[in-house]
Amino acid sequence: MRLKIKSVMRARLNPVTSWLYKLWLHENKEALIKLQKEIDEEVIKALLRVEHHD
């Protein structure tokens, strides 16, 4: 499940977002961990909605 979420996230990140993400990771790991959890929750909800429609 985690790998699926990560690949979905990676697919959605454009180069600029990806660069900001790496910069934020380098500068502020704790805040990023919190953000990561929120993103994971949103992606899980999105995946569940998609799976629900099938």
SULHUWO-V537534 format. One record per pair of residues at least 12 apart in sequence whose C-alpha atoms are under 7 Angstrom apart, sorted by the first residue. I is the first residue (numbers start at 1). GAP is how many residues later the second one is. D is the distance in Angstrom with one decimal. If there is no record, write none. Layout:
i->{I;I}
gap->{GAP;GAP}
d->{D;D}
This chain:
i->{5}
gap->{38}
d->{6.7}
